[in-house]
Amino acid sequence: MNNAETNSETRTTAEASASDSVTDTAKANVAGPVAAGTQDKRRRNLIALGVATSFALASYGAYWATYARHFQTTDDSYVEGDLVQVTSEVPGTVISLDADNTQGVDRNQLLVQLDPADATVAMGSAEANLARAVRQVRTLFATSEQLQAQVADREVALKRAQDDYRRRVGLLQDGAISAEELSHSKDSVVQMQASLAEARESLNATLALIEGTSVDSHPQVLAAEAAVRDAALAIRRTRIEAPVAGVVARRAVQLGQHVAAGAPLMAIVPLDSVWVDANFKEVQLADMRVGQPVTLTADIFGGRFQYHGKLSGLSAGSGSVFALLPAQNASGNWIKIVQRVPVRIALDPDELQTHPLRVGLSMTVKVDIRDTSGALIASQVRSQPMPTQASRGNDPAVESRIAQIIAANTGSTRIAAATRVGR
């Protein structure tokens, strides 16, 4: 029994081994074609990837050679603008504050009103000094006429004394008069000569003060007129107006504050004349010229709007040179750092009107450098001068007031206001 069971088990094991061998052989026969197909597919994929990569590189190379290499781009760009400081030209106390931060203002709009009391008092004093000067000059003219009459009188008196002396010389020879009387006559002539010389010198001194002038053109009167104009300017300067149109920023003045002359009160940013400073690497500057076209996008609009401008100038040096603490590359260890140079870009005013920008906003700049015929140094950055307040030194109202004071104190109405305006 045991031998039969053992033989049976041996046959079963042999049959199982034969069956496994047949299965492995079948699997091997099937796996061979599958592995070969996978390798072929992988090879085809790699070839396709290589072709696609080569095509992409060739396409980019052609794009760079024909288009991209003619542009320089940077996102290290920011909106810049004028920061117009508003200061007080005269000291005074703030009695009215008519502008605040973020507020838009027009040119010549009232911003701050100072107390005009002191300036008004000074104006009254200047007008009184002008009237006094006119009367003093009138006195000089009258004195000159008086001295001219006095000189004429002394000349007549001298001639009479001389005639008397000549007659007495002849009488002395005849014994009609004494020598003492002749001596007195001679002394009288000398006295009249000295008196005439004194009168002439007084007249010359007076004429030196008024010669070549009239009452309204005398230096004393002109100085008094200047004092009146200065007082009028002081009154006008108590009204502090906006020098340009823009947006108020950095307001520092408060109601009731006493401000000194020259103290900064606030700033105005004219947003209609901002520009962009793009900080390009030094390796990007070789072909940049003034006048090259520029396209820009602002982060505030997310690239939805494209600005257009022109390169208006390149800075005279890198930003590190003009820093508060310039780099000292000759001291200690040194690491080369690619420098950046600010490039100014003027924007289209019409586009700024439709899509206004704020100072400090980030921009992305692309400069078209194909045209290199422009200048390396800008001859004029601003296309128009910054508008400022018109000079009001010759205010018609003030000139009319001066003419009235002069006319009232000369006793004559010959001096008309019309002749004083614009003199």
ABEGO torsion letter per residue (X at the ends): XAAAAAAAAAAAAAAAAAAAAAAAAAAAAAAAAAAAAAAAAAAAAAAAAAAAAAAAAAAAAAAAAAAAAABBBBABBBBBBBBBBBBBABBEBBABBABBBGBBBBBGBBABBBBAAAAAAAAAAAAAAAAAAAAAAAAAAAAAAAAAAAAAAAAAAAAAAAAAAAAAAAAAAAGABBAAAAAAAAAAAAAAAAAAAAAAAAAAAAAAAABGBBAAABAAAAAAAAAAAAAAAAAAAABBBBABBEBBBGBABBBGBBBBBGBBABBBBBAAABBBBBBBBAAAAAABBBGBBBBBBBAAAGGABBBBBBBAEBBABBAAAABABBBBAABEBBBBBBBBBBBBBBBBAAAAAABBBBBGBBBBBBBBAABAABBABBABABABBBBBBBBAABBAAAAAAAAAAAAAAAGBAABBAAAABGX
